[in-house]
């Protein structure tokens, strides 16, 4: 049985309800692929899929996209944080299963 906000193996969580949304979980998502920590989670009531884009700063290039972290969050708030040489942008979605997967893939093309 799928647990609420519990990380599951990629293929072990059946879609038990038309209303249940499933999000991709990945510790390092880069170039459209999960490099480390692949899984999924089911949304709790009021929760959303989350994508956090991680940027690094160099004096030569400014901020550049490094990787994305994907998970479930409740509550989920879109936000942006800049601290020294690190920038994190957080996005939330619940429109369809695995909707957070596309943020990391798209973010690679757009440096803020």
N, C-alpha and C positions, 0 to 999 in steps of 0.2 A: 504494500500500500504506500502511496506517495505521501510523505510528510509535508506539513506546512512549513515553508521556508527551509526545508532540509535539502541539502545538496545530494543529488542522486547520481549514479553512473549514467552516462549519456543515454543509453537505450533502455534502462530498467524501469522507467516511470511511465506507466500507461496513461493515456489521456482518458480519465475516468468520467469527465463531464464536459459538455459543450461550453460550460461557463468557466472551467478551470483554465487558467493561462499558465504556460510554462516558459521560463526564461533560460537563456544560456548562461552558464557559469564558466568563467575562465580567468585564471590569475594573470596570464599574459596572452593577450589577443593581438596579433600583428599581421598585417598584410592579408587579412581575410581568413586567418587560421588561428586556432588555439594552439599555442606553443606549450603551455603549462597549465595544469589544473582543470581539465575539461570535464564538464558535468552539466547538470541542469537543476532547477529548483521550481517549485510550484508557488504561485502567488497566494498569499494570505489575503483575506478581505481587506481592501483598501491599499494593498501593496502594488508595486509596479516593478517592471524590469528596469535595471539600472546599468548604465555604461559610464565609466569614468576614464576619460582620456588623460594620459600622463604626458606632459611636455617637459623637456629639459632646455636649459638656456646655455648658449655659448656666445661669447662676444663677437665671434665671426659671423654666426648665422642667426642670432637671436633665439627665440623660442622655436623648437622643432618637435614634431610629434614623435613620441617614443613608443608607447604601447597603450592598450586599453584593458581595463579590468571590468568584467561582466558579472552581474549577480542579481539577486532579488533584494528589494529594500522596502521596508514599511516603517515609517512613511518614507516616501521618496521625494526629494526636492531637487530641482535643477539649480546648480550653483557653479561658481567659478572662484578659485582661490589661487593667488599668486604669492609665493613666499620665496624670496631670493631667486635661486636658480631653478625653481620648480613651479609648474603651473598645472592645476588639475581642473578639468571641466566635467561636470556631472550632468547626465541627461536621463530622463525617465520616460517610459512608454508602457502601454498595456493594450495596444490596439490589436495585436495578434501574437501567437506563440513565437517565441524567440525573436521578438522585435528588437531587442537590445543588440543582437548580433551585428546589425548593419551600421550602427554608430561607429564602431572601431574601424570598419572597412572604409567608410566614407571619410572619417576624420583624417585618415592618412593623406588625403588629397588636399586638405585645407589647413594650413598653418595659420593660427590666429595671432 
